[in-house]
């Protein structure tokens, strides 16, 4: 029974592999440097996805298409990008623009850290965040 179920699936998989194309590209920042770990999604319906490597490159195998597909690219600290691609598109160069404003919100946290001296317990005490900041610890 299991073999019977696998045969139609393997034929379908072979058909998809035969009728597919590879979409390749590189994601660059505003200084023409590679953007690593950018998420690249082929749409509509989330056909395929991958992350860029350390050189900013990616390649995705997608079903062969005649019309254009949409490439969605997202990377930390950069604005999202939507790009229409056609079957004849060669190597894609995607230029990301940095998000304006950087960190949206920061908050200073006050804390206390116990200093434990196992050999001289009488020296144990609590350090505050202010003491740690001013004493260089």
LUMLUM-16770 format. One record per residue (C-alpha): x, y, z; residue in one letter; chain; residue number from 1. Coordinates in steps of 0.25 Angstrom, whole numbers, m for minus. Layout:
// residues N
((X,Y,Z),"a","A",NUM)
...
//
This chain:
// residues 137
((0,0,0),"x","A",1)
((11,10,4),"x","A",2)
((18,7,m10),"x","A",3)
((5,10,m17),"x","A",4)
((4,24,m10),"x","A",5)
((18,28,m13),"x","A",6)
((18,25,m28),"x","A",7)
((8,36,m32),"x","A",8)
((16,46,m23),"x","A",9)
((29,43,m29),"x","A",10)
((23,45,m43),"x","A",11)
((18,58,m38),"x","A",12)
((31,62,m32),"x","A",13)
((39,59,m45),"x","A",14)
((29,67,m53),"x","A",15)
((31,79,m44),"x","A",16)
((46,77,m45),"x","A",17)
((46,76,m60),"x","A",18)
((37,89,m62),"x","A",19)
((45,98,m52),"x","A",20)
((54,109,m54),"x","A",21)
((64,115,m44),"x","A",22)
((63,130,m40),"x","A",23)
((77,135,m36),"x","A",24)
((81,148,m30),"x","A",25)
((89,156,m20),"x","A",26)
((84,166,m9),"x","A",27)
((93,178,m7),"x","A",28)
((92,190,3),"x","A",29)
((94,204,m1),"x","A",30)
((109,203,m1),"x","A",31)
((108,191,m11),"x","A",32)
((112,182,1),"x","A",33)
((105,168,2),"x","A",34)
((93,167,11),"x","A",35)
((94,153,18),"x","A",36)
((82,146,23),"x","A",37)
((72,154,16),"x","A",38)
((59,146,14),"x","A",39)
((55,144,m1),"x","A",40)
((41,139,m4),"x","A",41)
((35,136,m18),"x","A",42)
((20,140,m18),"x","A",43)
((8,139,m21),"x","A",44)
((4,128,m11),"x","A",45)
((18,127,m5),"x","A",46)
((24,118,m16),"x","A",47)
((38,117,m10),"x","A",48)
((47,124,0),"x","A",49)
((61,124,4),"x","A",50)
((71,133,11),"x","A",51)
((83,140,5),"x","A",52)
((97,134,8),"x","A",53)
((109,142,14),"x","A",54)
((112,147,0),"x","A",55)
((97,152,m1),"x","A",56)
((94,142,m12),"x","A",57)
((82,133,m13),"x","A",58)
((76,123,m23),"x","A",59)
((62,118,m23),"x","A",60)
((56,107,m31),"x","A",61)
((42,111,m35),"x","A",62)
((31,105,m45),"x","A",63)
((33,110,m59),"x","A",64)
((25,122,m62),"x","A",65)
((21,131,m73),"x","A",66)
((15,143,m66),"x","A",67)
((23,151,m56),"x","A",68)
((25,146,m41),"x","A",69)
((27,155,m29),"x","A",70)
((40,154,m21),"x","A",71)
((38,159,m7),"x","A",72)
((51,162,0),"x","A",73)
((53,166,15),"x","A",74)
((65,168,23),"x","A",75)
((68,173,37),"x","A",76)
((70,188,38),"x","A",77)
((65,190,23),"x","A",78)
((52,194,16),"x","A",79)
((45,182,10),"x","A",80)
((45,181,m5),"x","A",81)
((35,176,m15),"x","A",82)
((41,173,m29),"x","A",83)
((33,167,m42),"x","A",84)
((42,157,m49),"x","A",85)
((40,151,m63),"x","A",86)
((45,137,m68),"x","A",87)
((55,144,m76),"x","A",88)
((61,152,m64),"x","A",89)
((76,148,m62),"x","A",90)
((83,150,m49),"x","A",91)
((76,159,m41),"x","A",92)
((83,171,m33),"x","A",93)
((74,175,m22),"x","A",94)
((78,188,m15),"x","A",95)
((72,190,m1),"x","A",96)
((71,203,6),"x","A",97)
((73,205,21),"x","A",98)
((61,208,30),"x","A",99)
((61,222,35),"x","A",100)
((61,224,50),"x","A",101)
((69,212,54),"x","A",102)
((65,207,68),"x","A",103)
((51,212,71),"x","A",104)
((51,211,86),"x","A",105)
((61,208,97),"x","A",106)
((60,208,112),"x","A",107)
((70,208,123),"x","A",108)
((68,197,133),"x","A",109)
((73,198,147),"x","A",110)
((78,185,153),"x","A",111)
((86,180,165),"x","A",112)
((96,169,164),"x","A",113)
((101,161,175),"x","A",114)
((116,160,177),"x","A",115)
((119,147,183),"x","A",116)
((133,144,189),"x","A",117)
((133,130,193),"x","A",118)
((146,131,200),"x","A",119)
((143,143,209),"x","A",120)
((128,143,211),"x","A",121)
((128,156,219),"x","A",122)
((132,163,206),"x","A",123)
((119,159,199),"x","A",124)
((110,171,195),"x","A",125)
((101,176,184),"x","A",126)
((106,184,173),"x","A",127)
((96,194,166),"x","A",128)
((96,197,151),"x","A",129)
((101,211,155),"x","A",130)
((113,206,162),"x","A",131)
((116,196,151),"x","A",132)
((115,207,141),"x","A",133)
((124,217,148),"x","A",134)
((134,206,153),"x","A",135)
((137,200,140),"x","A",136)
((131,186,143),"x","A",137)
//
